[in-house]
Amino acid sequence: MQTRHDISTRFNENPLLSPADLQPSIPELEIACLLNPGVFRYNGKTWLIVRVAERPPQQEGTISFPVLKPEGGMEVITLPADDPSLDASDPRVVNFRGADYLTTLSHLRLLSSDDGIHFREDPGYPPLWGQGVYETFGIEDCRVSQVGSTYYLTFTSVSPNGVAVGMRSTTNWQSFESHGLIFPPHNKDCALFESKIAGKYYAFHRPSSVDIGGNYIWLASSPDAIHWGEHRLIARTRSGYWDSQRVGAGAAPIRTDRGWLAIYHGADSGHRYCLGALLLDLEDPSVVIGRSEHPIMEPTAPYETTGFFGHVVFTNGHVVDGDRLTIYYGAADEHVCGAHFSIREILATL
């Protein structure tokens, strides 16, 4: 079922991937959900870099979850479910004695496809795990941008120190260079443009404020894709709209003859996540030319409304073939799905 504003054509094969389709990283864990893949093309195939969230099988009377040790390895923390100092009201985050923990530990896995529909893992492309003190709660929601022959992976690095943006780069998907944190806490939803503008790299990011301000989309520039400055706000939340509570960038924006077309997610006060679009000036992407009044995609399918965290469609990956935009997205924080759009149709709604 679609609303009258939803202009997506969902894959008939949805969901493309569900937790049961992959094996846990170790026998002691189970896959709770698959989320929000980055997308790229390499060696003639379509690839997903999927966030895989794992945890131990839950036992009655306790809540348990894994964390990575800064020096390497993994440990499982188990908390009594009836402890009055435990707040487990959110399925994604628990608070225990004033400290926050994630209920799952996420890493990234690479899957490829010849047809863009049926994806499988290749043992020659191993998973990517969090590393060091700033990624002990895992790495999440990777976006992939190709500039020249280099692929830049920007992802959310999570630890007790906060939520930040990490980056690694590769040319062959076998060896990776780590660039550490490129945006410190609290920040996420970082997507690099896939071409320079006037000799500079550009990227979206989403700093978060708990007091003044809000969860808005910002733009930054860089001479080398590592050191970022010239931060400018480009999209705020809008009271009374579908994106009233938070907004964040999707994948790298798409260059069109009208401007840079950027797909983004927005959520309302009920935590219902939809997709919309921004149109930015080609020469100065801090200038917003157009924006979605209504979502271009809303969570209406059963696999989008019910799951680990329902009423969610969330993307940070797509591929472009002429006018056809194929968006791969996370549904209900549990499944990976796909949908087609017409770029011209999206532009016409702005």
C-alpha positions as CSV (number, residue, x, y, z in Angstrom):
1,M,0.0,0.0,0.0
2,Q,1.2,3.5,-0.9
3,T,0.0,7.0,0.0
4,R,-0.7,9.4,-2.9
5,H,2.6,11.2,-2.3
6,D,4.7,8.0,-2.3
7,I,6.3,7.7,-5.8
8,S,8.5,4.6,-5.2
9,T,8.1,1.3,-7.0
10,R,9.1,-1.3,-4.4
11,F,10.8,-4.5,-5.5
12,N,8.4,-7.4,-5.7
13,E,11.1,-9.5,-4.1
14,N,11.2,-7.3,-0.9
15,P,12.5,-7.9,1.7
16,L,15.8,-8.7,-0.2
17,L,17.6,-9.6,3.0
18,S,16.4,-10.6,6.5
19,P,18.4,-11.7,9.6
20,A,17.8,-15.4,8.8
21,D,19.6,-15.0,5.5
22,L,23.0,-14.5,7.1
23,Q,25.1,-16.4,9.6
24,P,26.1,-14.7,12.9
25,S,29.7,-13.8,13.2
26,I,30.2,-16.3,16.1
27,P,27.9,-19.2,17.3
28,E,27.3,-17.5,20.6
29,L,25.5,-14.6,18.9
30,E,22.4,-14.2,16.9
31,I,21.6,-11.6,14.2
32,A,18.8,-9.3,15.5
33,C,18.5,-7.1,12.4
34,L,20.0,-6.0,9.1
35,L,20.1,-2.3,8.5
36,N,20.7,0.6,6.1
37,P,23.3,-0.6,3.5
38,G,25.8,1.5,1.7
39,V,25.7,0.8,-2.1
40,F,28.4,0.9,-4.8
41,R,29.4,-0.7,-8.1
42,Y,32.6,-2.7,-8.4
43,N,33.9,-5.3,-10.9
44,G,30.6,-5.1,-12.8
45,K,28.4,-6.0,-9.8
46,T,26.2,-4.1,-7.4
47,W,27.4,-4.3,-3.9
48,L,25.8,-3.7,-0.5
49,I,27.8,-3.0,2.7
50,V,25.2,-4.0,5.2
51,R,25.0,-3.1,8.9
52,V,24.6,-6.4,10.8
53,A,23.5,-6.0,14.4
54,E,24.1,-8.9,16.7
55,R,23.4,-9.9,20.3
56,P,23.3,-13.1,22.5
57,P,20.0,-14.9,22.6
58,Q,18.1,-13.2,25.4
59,Q,17.4,-15.0,28.6
60,E,14.4,-14.3,30.9
61,G,15.2,-11.9,33.7
62,T,18.3,-10.4,32.1
63,I,19.4,-8.1,29.2
64,S,22.7,-9.0,27.6
65,F,24.7,-7.4,24.8
66,P,28.2,-7.6,23.3
67,V,30.8,-4.8,23.2
68,L,34.2,-4.6,21.6
69,K,37.3,-4.2,23.8
70,P,39.6,-1.3,22.8
71,E,42.6,-3.6,22.6
72,G,40.6,-6.2,20.5
73,G,38.2,-9.0,21.2
74,M,34.6,-9.0,22.5
75,E,32.9,-9.2,25.8
76,V,29.2,-9.7,26.8
77,I,27.6,-7.5,29.4
78,T,24.6,-9.0,31.3
79,L,22.3,-6.8,33.3
80,P,19.3,-7.8,35.6
81,A,16.1,-6.8,33.8
82,D,14.3,-5.9,37.1
83,D,17.0,-3.5,38.3
84,P,15.3,-0.2,39.1
85,S,18.3,1.7,37.7
86,L,17.8,0.1,34.3
87,D,15.8,1.8,31.6
88,A,15.1,-0.6,28.7
89,S,12.1,1.2,27.2
90,D,13.9,1.7,23.9
91,P,14.7,-1.5,22.0
92,R,17.9,0.1,20.6
93,V,19.5,1.7,23.7
94,V,19.5,0.9,27.4
95,N,20.5,3.1,30.2
96,F,22.0,1.5,33.3
97,R,23.1,3.6,36.3
98,G,23.4,6.7,34.2
99,A,25.4,5.0,31.4
100,D,24.0,4.3,27.9
101,Y,24.6,1.0,26.0
102,L,23.5,-0.3,22.7
103,T,21.4,-3.5,22.8
104,T,23.2,-4.8,19.7
105,L,26.7,-4.7,18.3
106,S,27.0,-3.7,14.7
107,H,29.6,-4.5,12.1
108,L,29.6,-4.2,8.3
109,R,29.4,-7.0,5.7
110,L,29.9,-7.0,1.9
111,L,27.4,-8.7,-0.4
112,S,27.4,-8.6,-4.2
113,S,24.8,-9.2,-6.9
114,D,24.7,-9.6,-10.7
115,D,21.1,-8.5,-11.0
116,G,20.7,-6.0,-8.1
117,I,18.1,-8.3,-6.4
118,H,19.8,-11.5,-5.2
119,F,22.8,-10.8,-3.0
120,R,25.3,-13.1,-1.5
121,E,28.4,-12.9,0.7
122,D,31.9,-13.6,-0.8
123,P,34.4,-15.0,1.6
124,G,37.1,-13.1,-0.2
125,Y,35.6,-9.9,1.2
126,P,35.7,-10.2,5.0
127,P,33.5,-8.1,7.4
128,L,34.6,-4.7,8.7
129,W,34.6,-4.3,12.5
130,G,35.0,-1.4,14.9
131,Q,38.6,-0.7,15.9
132,G,39.9,1.1,19.0
133,V,38.4,3.1,21.8
134,Y,36.0,5.1,19.7
135,E,34.2,2.1,18.1
136,T,33.7,-0.3,21.1
137,F,29.9,-0.2,20.5
138,G,30.4,-0.9,16.8
139,I,30.2,0.8,13.4
140,E,27.0,1.5,11.7
141,D,25.2,2.9,8.6
142,C,28.1,3.1,6.1
143,R,27.8,5.4,3.1
144,V,30.1,4.8,0.1
145,S,31.3,7.5,-2.2
146,Q,33.6,6.9,-5.2
147,V,36.0,9.8,-6.1
148,G,38.2,8.7,-9.0
149,S,39.5,5.2,-8.2
150,T,39.1,5.6,-4.4
151,Y,36.1,4.5,-2.4
152,Y,35.5,6.5,0.8
153,L,33.5,4.7,3.5
154,T,31.9,7.1,6.1
155,F,30.1,5.5,9.0
156,T,28.9,6.0,12.5
157,S,31.4,5.1,15.2
158,V,29.8,4.4,18.5
159,S,31.4,4.1,22.0
160,P,30.8,5.3,25.5
161,N,32.6,8.5,24.4
162,G,29.7,9.3,22.0
163,V,28.5,8.9,18.4
164,A,31.0,10.2,15.8
165,V,31.9,9.8,12.1
166,G,34.7,7.5,11.1
167,M,36.2,7.1,7.7
168,R,38.2,4.4,5.8
169,S,39.2,4.3,2.2
170,T,40.0,1.6,-0.3
171,T,40.7,1.0,-4.0
172,N,40.3,-2.8,-4.1
173,W,37.9,-3.7,-1.1
174,Q,40.7,-6.0,0.2
175,S,42.8,-3.5,2.1
176,F,41.6,-0.4,3.8
177,E,43.2,2.8,5.2
178,S,41.7,4.1,8.4
179,H,41.5,7.9,8.7
180,G,40.1,7.8,12.3
181,L,37.3,10.2,13.2
182,I,36.6,13.0,10.7
183,F,33.8,14.5,12.7
184,P,33.8,14.2,16.6
185,P,30.7,13.4,18.7
186,H,27.9,14.0,18.5
187,N,27.6,13.5,14.7
188,K,26.5,11.0,12.1
189,D,24.8,10.7,8.6
190,C,27.9,11.7,6.7
191,A,28.0,11.4,2.9
192,L,30.7,12.7,0.6
193,F,30.0,14.2,-2.8
194,E,31.4,12.0,-5.6
195,S,33.1,14.9,-7.4
196,K,35.0,17.9,-6.3
197,I,33.5,21.4,-6.6
198,A,36.0,24.2,-7.4
199,G,38.8,21.9,-6.2
200,K,37.2,21.0,-2.9
201,Y,35.6,17.9,-1.4
202,Y,32.1,18.4,0.1
203,A,30.2,16.3,2.5
204,F,26.9,16.3,4.5
205,H,27.0,15.7,8.2
206,R,24.5,15.8,11.1
207,P,25.7,17.3,14.4
208,S,23.2,16.7,17.2
209,S,22.3,19.1,19.9
210,V,20.5,18.1,23.2
211,D,19.8,21.7,24.2
212,I,19.7,24.5,21.7
213,G,19.2,23.7,18.1
214,G,18.3,20.3,16.7
215,N,19.2,17.4,14.4
216,Y,19.8,19.3,11.2
217,I,21.7,18.6,7.9
218,W,25.0,20.5,7.6
219,L,27.5,20.9,4.7
220,A,31.3,21.0,5.1
221,S,34.2,21.3,2.6
222,S,37.7,20.0,2.7
223,P,41.0,20.1,0.7
224,D,41.7,16.4,1.3
225,A,38.5,14.7,2.5
226,I,40.0,14.4,6.0
227,H,40.2,17.9,7.4
228,W,36.8,19.6,7.3
229,G,35.6,23.2,7.7
230,E,33.4,25.9,6.3
231,H,30.4,24.3,8.0
232,R,27.0,25.6,6.8
233,L,23.5,24.6,7.8
234,I,21.4,23.6,4.8
235,A,18.2,21.9,6.2
236,R,16.4,22.2,9.5
237,T,13.5,20.2,10.8
238,R,10.0,21.7,10.0
239,S,7.3,22.0,12.6
240,G,4.1,20.3,11.5
241,Y,5.8,18.4,8.7
242,W,6.8,14.8,8.2
243,D,10.4,15.8,9.1
244,S,9.6,17.8,12.3
245,Q,11.8,15.9,14.7
246,R,15.1,15.1,12.9
247,V,16.6,15.0,9.4
248,G,19.7,13.4,8.0
249,A,21.4,12.8,4.7
250,G,21.1,9.7,2.7
251,A,23.9,8.7,0.2
252,A,26.1,10.9,-2.0
253,P,24.0,13.5,-3.9
254,I,23.3,13.0,-7.6
255,R,24.4,15.5,-10.2
256,T,21.5,16.6,-12.5
257,D,21.1,19.4,-14.9
258,R,18.9,21.1,-12.3
259,G,21.3,20.8,-9.4
260,W,22.6,18.3,-6.8
261,L,19.7,16.0,-5.9
262,A,20.1,14.7,-2.4
263,I,17.8,12.0,-0.8
264,Y,17.4,12.4,2.9
265,H,15.4,10.9,5.8
266,G,13.1,12.7,8.1
267,A,11.3,11.6,11.2
268,D,8.3,13.1,13.2
269,S,7.7,13.1,16.9
270,G,6.2,9.6,16.6
271,H,9.6,8.3,15.3
272,R,8.1,7.6,11.9
273,Y,10.9,7.7,9.3
274,C,10.2,8.7,5.6
275,L,12.3,9.8,2.7
276,G,12.4,13.1,0.9
277,A,14.7,15.1,-1.3
278,L,16.7,18.3,-1.5
279,L,17.9,20.2,-4.6
280,L,21.2,22.1,-4.2
281,D,23.0,24.6,-6.5
282,L,25.6,22.9,-8.7
283,E,28.3,25.6,-8.0
284,D,27.4,26.4,-4.4
285,P,25.8,23.3,-2.7
286,S,25.0,25.4,0.4
287,V,22.2,27.0,-1.6
288,V,19.0,25.0,-1.4
289,I,16.8,25.4,-4.5
290,G,14.0,23.0,-3.6
291,R,12.8,20.6,-0.9
292,S,10.1,17.9,-0.6
293,E,6.9,19.2,0.9
294,H,5.7,15.6,1.2
295,P,7.7,12.4,1.5
296,I,8.6,10.6,-1.7
297,M,8.5,7.3,0.3
298,E,6.6,6.4,3.5
299,P,6.6,3.2,5.6
300,T,3.4,1.5,4.5
301,A,4.4,-2.1,3.5
302,P,4.1,-4.7,6.3
303,Y,7.9,-5.2,6.4
304,E,8.3,-1.5,6.9
305,T,5.7,-0.9,9.6
306,T,6.5,-4.0,11.8
307,G,9.9,-5.2,12.9
308,F,12.7,-4.4,15.3
309,F,11.7,-0.7,15.2
310,G,8.6,-0.2,13.1
311,H,7.4,2.5,10.8
312,V,10.9,3.1,9.3
313,V,12.3,3.5,5.8
314,F,15.9,4.7,5.9
315,T,18.5,4.9,3.1
316,N,22.1,5.6,2.8
317,G,22.8,3.9,-0.5
318,H,21.6,4.0,-4.2
319,V,22.7,3.5,-7.8
320,V,21.8,5.6,-10.8
321,D,21.1,4.4,-14.3
322,G,20.0,7.3,-16.5
323,D,16.7,8.5,-15.1
324,R,16.2,5.5,-12.9
325,L,17.3,5.7,-9.3
326,T,17.5,2.5,-7.4
327,I,17.4,3.0,-3.6
328,Y,18.3,0.3,-1.2
329,Y,16.9,0.9,2.2
330,G,16.5,-0.4,5.7
331,A,12.9,-1.3,6.6
332,A,11.7,-1.4,10.3
333,D,15.3,-1.6,11.4
334,E,15.3,-5.3,10.5
335,H,15.3,-5.9,6.7
336,V,17.1,-4.7,3.6
337,C,14.8,-3.7,0.7
338,G,14.9,-2.0,-2.7
339,A,12.8,0.5,-4.7
340,H,13.0,2.3,-8.0
341,F,12.3,6.0,-8.6
342,S,12.3,8.3,-11.5
343,I,14.8,11.2,-11.0
344,R,12.6,13.4,-13.2
345,E,9.6,12.6,-11.1
346,I,11.4,13.4,-7.9
347,L,12.5,16.7,-9.3
348,A,8.9,17.5,-10.3
349,T,7.7,17.2,-6.7
350,L,10.1,19.8,-5.3
